[in-house]
Amino acid sequence: MIFRNKTNIILLIVSLFFLFVSLNCFAQEETNVGLVFDIGGKGDKSFNDSASRGLSWAAQDFGIKRIELEPGADADREVNIRNLSNIGYKLIFGIGFLFEDSIGDVCDEFPDTKYAIVDGLVPGKENVVSLSFAEHEGSFLVGMIAGLKAKADGKDTVGYVGGMNVPLIQKFEAGYIAGVKYAYPECKILSAYAGDTPTAFADPVKGKELALSQYDNGAYVIYHASGLTGTGVYEAGKERKRYVIGVDSNQNYLGHIEETGENFGLTSMLKQVDVSVYLTIKAFLEGTFEPGIRVFDLATTVVINDVEYNGVGYAMDKYNEGLITDDMIQKVEEAKQKIINGEIVVPSEV
């Protein structure tokens, strides 16, 4: 009896050992996730940092093996995507519309690898998901906040600074203008773009120059959709003591002046790239990865680690709680529900 029990225990231990080894090998093979940043790279406090945050959430929750690559010259996009594919990363993200050609070219060569592109469209590929956002809807809400703030403080002009002058960034502008006009029809809106090439997303000097010009021409609030370029907009806002609306991540803290305690970060348009990255990784691990287009909008509601997120939205925190009244928030929330219900259709083109 004792011998038999010892034999059973040994067999159980051996079985558990091989099960552990098998699961560990499976995890190492199946959970390698790579992410290649857009222009501006990690540390832009905006678009790229949001993607990195989603990857970090997934690493904490799922124990994935991850790698992040910084952008270089245009050719590096395809090189980075291809290299990650070659070394066995099974899910690879390209962060930004500039990855359309790179992923489109590489994905056919690695049919067993899954790819995700944020803000781009790679149609008709069974191993690619395109992650898109209703930026115009979120921009409408922060446009309302800009208009309501200007009106409440007796001002009549707001501004917009975009990065690269392309349809995607014009989509932010279109929603913002519509939101301003919905809240304050008489308000004037100044608009400018940092350039026509990808470097327009990584030029804080140009961002500050454009913002100073708009402030000096009467803008009370400026909304930027310009990546790293937007840090220059915040510098200008604090110099002129006028308000800034951030983009993609919660950038409200960038408007804080530590020496005086003043805050000029009015709000931020939240584009939850982090949520899209996290959910794509989760689906991949669960075997439910679906190719095609996935859109994150105001109606999108997900809960991650007990926190509820929409696809897009606006940020409230300690930095702006004294800048936006309860009445303003109520008006914005009412409009948000009307957008979700289809009573307000937000334009996506200027």
C-alpha positions, -999 to +999 in steps of 0.1 A: +000+000+000+028+024+009+047+015-022+016+021-044+010+055-027+046+066-033+044+055-069+012+075-074+027+106-058+058+103-081+036+099-112+015+129-102+047+150-097+061+139-130+028+146-148+025+181-132+061+188-142+055+180-178+023+199-178+041+230-164+069+227-190+043+223-218+023+253-206+055+274-202+067+265-237+033+273-251+033+307-233+067+315-246+057+306-281+023+322-282+025+353-261+053+373-277+039+407-286+058+435-305+049+471-309+065+497-332+058+533-324+047+561-347+067+593-353+075+611-321+081+578-303+077+568-267+076+598-244+053+619-266+029+621-236+001+615-262-006+589-289+025+566-286+024+567-248-012+556-249-002+525-270+026+517-246+003+520-216-020+494-231+009+470-237+020+475-201-015+467-188-015+435-208+020+425-196+008+430-160-024+410-165-013+383-189+024+379-184+032+384-221+067+388-234+068+423-251+091+445-270+088+482-281+106+496-310+112+533-317+106+547-352+134+558-375+135+566-412+105+556-433+121+524-444+125+513-408+088+507-404+088+477-427+122+466-414+109+466-378+077+448-387+095+422-407+122+416-381+097+410-354+079+386-377+111+368-384+121+363-348+087+348-339+066+375-324+031+363-330+011+396-325+026+428-338+013+464-336+020+492-360+010+525-342-002+549-368-015+552-403+020+553-417+022+516-412-004+507-438+021+498-466+045+481-442+020+458-426+002+453-460+034+441-475+047+419-447+014+402-435+011+380-466+046+366-459+037+355-424+002+342-425+004+327-390+014+360-375-013+384-364-010+422-370-028+452-357-026+487-371-039+518-352-055+545-373-047+528-405-066+505-428-053+473-442-084+456-457-090+421-469-062+404-448-072+375-427-044+382-401-048+420-397-071+440-376-075+477-382-082+497-350-101+529-357-115+556-335-144+582-337-120+611-331-146+635-344-170+625-316-146+630-288-134+663-304-170+675-305-172+672-267-140+690-261-151+716-286-182+722-266-160+726-235-138+752-253-169+771-265-186+770-231-155+782-213-149+810-238-185+821-235-186+820-197-154+841-195-165+867-220-142+856-249-151+851-285-122+831-301-107+797-298-081+778-318-069+745-332-034+733-340-031+701-360+000+680-367+002+667-403-024+681-426-041+649-436-077+637-435-072+619-401-062+650-383-088+671-402-113+647-386-103+661-352-107+696-364-141+689-380-155+675-347-140+703-327-154+731-348-189+714-347-187+712-309-176+748-305-204+760-327-230+738-310-222+754-277-213+789-288-225+797-324-209+831-325-174+819-315-146+824-340-122+796-346-085+799-358-069+768-373-034+759-383-013+728-391+024+722-383+032+708-417+025+683-445+050+655-436+051+631-406+077+653-388+048+677-381+039+654-352+073+659-336+080+696-338+073+714-304+090+746-316+065+748-345+037+740-321+046+768-298+050+792-327+015+784-341-001+786-306+015+819-297+002+834-330-033+821-322-033+834-286-020+868-298-049+869-323-075+864-295-077+826-290-087+819-254-085+781-257-065+760-282-071+723-289-041+705-304-041+672-322-004+671-330+014+645-309+048+656-295+043+690-313+016+697-287+041+701-259+050+734-276+013+744-275+013+738-237+045+760-234+027+788-252-005+784-232+014+787-199+033+817-212+002+835-223-019+821-194-045+808-218-061+774-220-050+742-239-069+711-247-048+680-250-052+649-271-051+611-270-039+607-234-048+628-204-025+658-208-042+681-182-011+680-160+009+696-188-009+729-182+000+730-145+024+758-133+040+744-102+053+777-089+019+794-089-004+764-087-023+777-118-038+752-143-042+759-180-050+723-191-087+728-197-093+691-206-080+664-230-097+644-257-091+608-247-085+585-276-082+552-259-054+536-279-044+519-247-077+501-245-076+490-281-041+475-277-051+457-244-083+443-259-065+431-290-039+413-270-066+398-248-086+385-278-054+370-293-046+351-261-082+339-258-082+327-294-109+352-305-087+375-327-109+388-355-095+405-387-112+435-402-121+469-388-128+476-351-141+510-343-139+526-308-164+554-303-185+571-276-208+541-274-179+517-267-179+508-231-153+484-216-141+477-181-104+470-175-093+464-139-125+479-125-121+511-145-147+519-172-136+534-205-152+546-237-135+545-270-132+583-270-141+609-244-128+638-223-106+640-192-116+653-158-091+653-128-076+674-101-060+697-126-091+709-143-119+703-118-119+740-109-120+751-145-151+733-158-184+739-140-211+712-132-234+730-157-208+727-185-204+690-177-241+684-178-244+701-212-216+680-226-230+648-211-264+655-227-248+661-261-227+629-256-259+609-252-275+625-282-245+615-303-247+579-291-285+579-298-280+594-333-297+627-325-265+646-332-244+635-362-209+648-359-192+657-392-159+640-399-147+664-426-141+702-424 
